[in-house]
Amino acid sequence: MAVGVIGMGYVGLPLAVAFAAEGREVVAVDVDRRKIDALRAGQSYIEDVADEVLAAAAPRIEATTSFAELARCEAILICVPTPLTANREPDLGPLVGASRALAEVLRAGQLVVLESTTYPGTTRERLAPILAESGLVAGEDFNLAFSPERVDPGRTDFTMRTTPKVVGGLTASCGDRAAALYGEVCDTIVRVSTPEAAELTKLLENIFRSVNIALVNELAMLCDRMGIDIWEVVDAAGTKPYGFMRFEPGPGMGGHCLPVDPFYLSWRAREFDLATEFIELAGKVNQQMPYHCVSKAERLLNEVGKPVRGSKIAILGVSYKSGVGDVRESPGLKIMTLLAALGADLHYHDEFVPELPEFALGSEPLDAVLAGADLALIVTAHPGVDHDAAVARVPLALDLRGTTRRSGGRAVLL
């Protein structure tokens, strides 16, 4: 029978393609008409899904904006965004909207799995009651589970097939059914006892990275004041064969997960009268990194008697990570916003991000971006760019990713 996927973004589209590749009929639902039109035309808008891969799966994917088509599906996977509000609190609006629409067509015997990253308790306390508006009871009339997405855009060494899939069912039978479904597209299934355990598993994974990135970023700011090379320190510490895991400094965290997920848990913890100060401090440190980077750029220009205002600054890479065009929560955008407020003449080169409408800018050829630039800023080190050659063509360069550190280049490191 068919598998339904709600939300055709970075999580939902790869899932839809994976199930279609295994011979399943897939009903792909999204409220964004542009995505549906693109899918119907066989055009992928996600780097991890090539057009030819989508084309091969397309005959088994029905792309639609209608939730009614989900009524004929055996299983329905919810993969909608879970962003933060302006006050950095969980915004479950997309999830609530999708759940209510699903409740109108839900039928007995179906399996519903939430994949969207959220705080522990969401599946049981928020999703199940909304779906109960259908008149059906979760765990009795239909199966309900949580299985966190583990997508890392642009990564090829670990795929959906080879990355272990965590599954937590509302009941044991719910977990059994969800595990059997994901077993079709994942080699390894990791069962946990409850949806809450699965929800917290995903948050732990991302909080672990957030805290360690914050630690090395805070040390980078300290090293900047002490005149110590943070990259030399990290390289040396990395030679220890045990007890140390390498994390590198950078301009901040981006993407949907790392800058967002820790706040889901800290918000939830307050409902239990506990302040997760360690987690919140890590978020605060990482949010300060773009300001530190801009301050360092100001100092470099000041040393040669140039103000930021009017200086041409070449931004190399604006997406949140190497090799992808995803700009969600990208520290590069924050850096550009701060520099623009100081009057900088901004130009950028990023073949993965052709336009930045919010800045009224488009990606320019590397030669044009570097020509006449007062300062080059390596924000994201994309493959295919010779950063050593790039920094040699400008009077000043600030390397926020350490990509030129081993070549003895002219760039100042973060």
N, C-alpha and C positions, 0 to 999 in steps of 0.2 A: 504493500500500500504506500501511499504518498507520505512524504515528510514535509511539513510546513516550516518555513523559517521567516520570522518577523524581524525585519531590520536588515537591509542589504548594505551594511557598511563593512568595515575592516574585519568584523567577526562573522557576520551573517553570510556575506557572499562566498568566502572560502568554504564555509560549511555547506552551503547549497551546492556548490560545484563538487565538493567531495562526495556527498551523497548521490548526486547525479552520476558521478563517475563510477559509482558502485552499482548502477542500474536502477536506483530509486527514482520515482517520479517526485519532483520537488515543486512545491508551491511557494514562490518567493514573494513576500509581501513587504511593501514599503509605502509610506505616505508621500514620499518624494517622487513626484511624477518624472523628474529628470532621470533618476536612477532606473526607474522601470523602463523608460524609453530607451536608455542606453543598453540595458540588458536585452531588451527585445531586438535591438539592432546588433547585438553581439559585441558591444563595445565595453570593455572593462575600464573602470575608473580607479582600480586598486592595483598597485605595483605587483602584489603577490599573486594576482590572477591574470595571466597573459591572455590576450585576445583569442589566441588559438586554443588555449585550454578552455576558455569560456565557450568558444564555438563548438568544441567537441561535446560539451555538456548541455548546450542550449536546447537540443531537442527534448530533453527530459526536464527542463526548467520552465515553469509557467510563471512569468513575472506579472504581478498585478498589484493594484492598490486596494483591492477588495478583500476584506477579511472573511467574507462569506465563503470563499473558496477553501478556507481552512477546515470547514466542516467535514470534508471527505478525507482528511489526513489522519493517519494512524498516530503520528507524533507531531508536536508543534514546539519549536525551539524559539525562545524569545531572546533576541540579540539587539535590543535597542540601547541608545546612549543613556548613561547615568552620570550627568555632569554635576557641577556644583553651582549653587546660586552665587550672586554677587557677594554675599556674606560668607561664602565658602561653607555652605551647608548642603547636604544632599538634595538634589533636584530629581525627584522620582516622577516628574510630570510625564515624560515619554513612556515610562514603564506603566504608570497608572492608565494612561490613555490607551496603550496597546492592550492592557489586560482587560479593560472594560469592553473594548471592541471584540476581543476574543471571547469574553463571557457570553456575548450575544449569539455566538455560533458554536460554542463548546458542546460536545455531545459525550455521552457515557462511553467509557472504554478507551478514551484517548489518553495519550501521555503528553504532559506539558513539562518542559524543562526551561528554567531560567538560566541564561548564560551571562547576562549583564552583571558586571562587578558592582557589588553593593555591600551594605553592612549586614552583620549577622542578625537574622530574624526577619529579613525582608520576605523571603519565600513563604514562611509560615504565617507571618503576621500581616503582611500587606497583600501579597499576590493571592494566597489561598482565599481570604475573605472576598476579594473582588471576583474571583472566578466562581465563588459560591453564589453570586447573583444569578448564575445560570440555573440554580436549583440543584446543582450537583455538588457532592461533597468530595473534597480532595482526599485521596487515600482510600476512598470507598468506591465512588462512582467513576473516578478517573485517577490516573497516576500523576504525581507531582514530584519534581526533583530539582536540584540545583547542581549545575556543572560549570565551573568557572572557565571562561575562555583563557587561553594561554598564548594568544597570538603575539608574535614579535615581528612586526612588519619589516620586510627586507631580509629576514633570516632564512638561510637555505640549509644549514646543517641540521636544524631541528624543524620538522614539518608537523602538520596536524597529525599525520600518520604515526610519526615516531615520538611525539611528545606525549608522555603519560597523561591520561585524562582522569581528573578527579570527579567523582560522582557521589552525591549525598541525597538519598531519597527521603520523602516525608515518612514513608514506611519501608520496611524491608522489601516488600514486593515492588514498591515504586522504584527503589534503587536497583532491583534486579532488572526491571524492564529498561530503565535508562542505560544501565551498563550494557545490556544486550544491543541496544540501538547504537551506542557509540562504538561498540566493538566492531561495527561494520567499517568504520573509517579511522579507528585508532588501534594501534597494536597492543597497548597496555592500558588497562583500566584500574584506577586506584579507588577502591570503595572506602568511604567514610560513613559514620553512623547516622549523621543527620545533615539536613541542608545547612544548618548553622556552622557545622564543622567545615563544610565545603566552602561556604561564603568566607569564613575567616582564613582558610588556607590561602585563597587568592590575595587577601589583604596582607597576610604575613609575607608572602613572596615579594610584594611590591614595597612594603614598609621596610623590609630588610635592605633592599637596594636603596631606598630613600635615605635611611639613616646612615648607611655607609658612605653614600655619595656626599651627604651633608658633612660628615666627619672630614673627608679628604678636602672638601671645598673650604671648610673653616680653616683647616691647616694651610691651604693655599693662600688664604687671605693673611694668615699669620706669617707665613714664609715671605710673602711680599713685603711686609714691614720689617722683617728680620734680615732680609737680603739673602735668604736661603732658596735654593732651587728645589721646589716641591717635586719636580719630575725626577730629579736625582734621588731624592729621599724615597719616593714611591718605587723607583727601579731597584734601589738597594734593599728596601724592605721586602720586595717581591722575590728576592733570592732565598728567603727562608723557606725551607721545604715543608713546614708545617705551621699551623697556628696563625697564618696570615692569608687573607684573600685580597687580591689586588682590586682596588677601585681607583679610578683616575679623576682628577678635578676637571671642571668644565664650566661653561657659562650658565649652567642651571639645568633643570630637568624639563623635558617636554614629553609630548605624546598624551594620550588620554589617561593612562594608568598612573604613572609615578607621581605627577603633581596633584592628582585628584584623590586616589584611593586612600591614602593615609587619613585624609580629613573625614572620610566616611566612618572610619573606626573611631576617631577621636570624638566625632559628634555623637555616635552611638554610646560611647563610654560615659559621656556626661549624663545620660539617662540612668546610669547605674552609679552615679555620684563618684565617678573616678575621672580625674584629669590625666590624660595620657601626655604628660609634659615632654617626655622624651621624643615622642612621635611629632608633636606640634613644633618643638624646637627644630627638628630636622627640616620640617617644611618651611619654617621661617628662614633658616640659613640658606636653603636652596633658592628661595624666592629673592634673597638679597644678592645673589651672584650676578645678575645682569647689571645691578647698580655698581658693583665692584668692578666689573669689566669696563663700564663706561667711564668710571673714575680713572681707571688705568689708562684708557685711551686719551682722556683729557690731559693727564700728566705727560704722556708722550708728546702730544702736540705742543704743550706748554714749554717743554724743554727745548724746542726749536723755535719758540716765539710765535706759535700759531694758535689762535683761538679755535674752538670747535666751530663757532659760527662762521659759515662761509667755506670751511674746509671740505674738500671732496673726500668722502670716506667710502672706500670700496668694501662692501660686505660680501664675503665669499661663503656661500651656503646659508640658507635661511630656514630650512626644514629642521625638525627637532633631532634628527639623527641621520647618520651617513647612509646614503644609498636609497632613500625614500623621499617622497614629496609631501609627507604629512607635516603640516605646520601647526597642528593642534597643540596649544600650550608651549609653542616653541620659544625658548629663551631668546632666539634671534630676533623675533618680532618685538619683544620687550626692549631689547637693546636698541633696535631701530627707532622705537617710539621715544626712548629717552634721548637719543642723539638728535632726532628731528626736533624735539622740544628745545634743544640747545642751539638749533639753527644750522646743523650740519647739512651739507649737500650730499644726499645719500644715493648710492648706486649699488646694485647687487647683481651677482652672477650665481644662478642655481638652475641647472638644466632640469632638475626635478620639479621646480616650482616656477612655471612660466610667468605668473602674474601675482601681484600683491595689491588687490584693488583698494584695500584700506590705506595704502600709502600712495596710490595712483602711480605705481611703479611696475615695470616689467623686467624680467631677467634680460640682461644685456650680455653680449659676447665678452669673454674674459678680457680680451685685448682692450675693448672699449671701457670696461669698468676700471681697469688699471691705469689707463692713459690719463696722466695728469692728476692722479690721486695723491693726496697728501698722506693718507694712511690707509693701509689694507688691514681688514679685520677678518681673520679666519674663525668663523663662528661654527660652521659645520664642514668637516673635511670629507667631501664627497669623493668617491673613486673617480678616476679619470682626470683629475685636476692635478697638475704638477705644482704643488704649493711652494716648493723650494724655488722654482723658477718664477713664480708669481711674486713672492716677497722680494726677490732680487730686482724687480722692476719698479719698486716704489721706495720713496725715501724712508718711510716708517711702516712697520708691520707689527701687529699684535696677534699672536697665535694662541687662541683660547682652547685649542684641542691638543697641543703638543705635537702636532704632526710633523713639524720641521725640526724638532729638538735633536734628532740624531744626525742631522746633516751639517750641523755647524752653521746654519743659515743666519740671516741677519734679523730674523723676527725676534721680538721680545715675547717671552712665554708668559702664560697666565701666572 
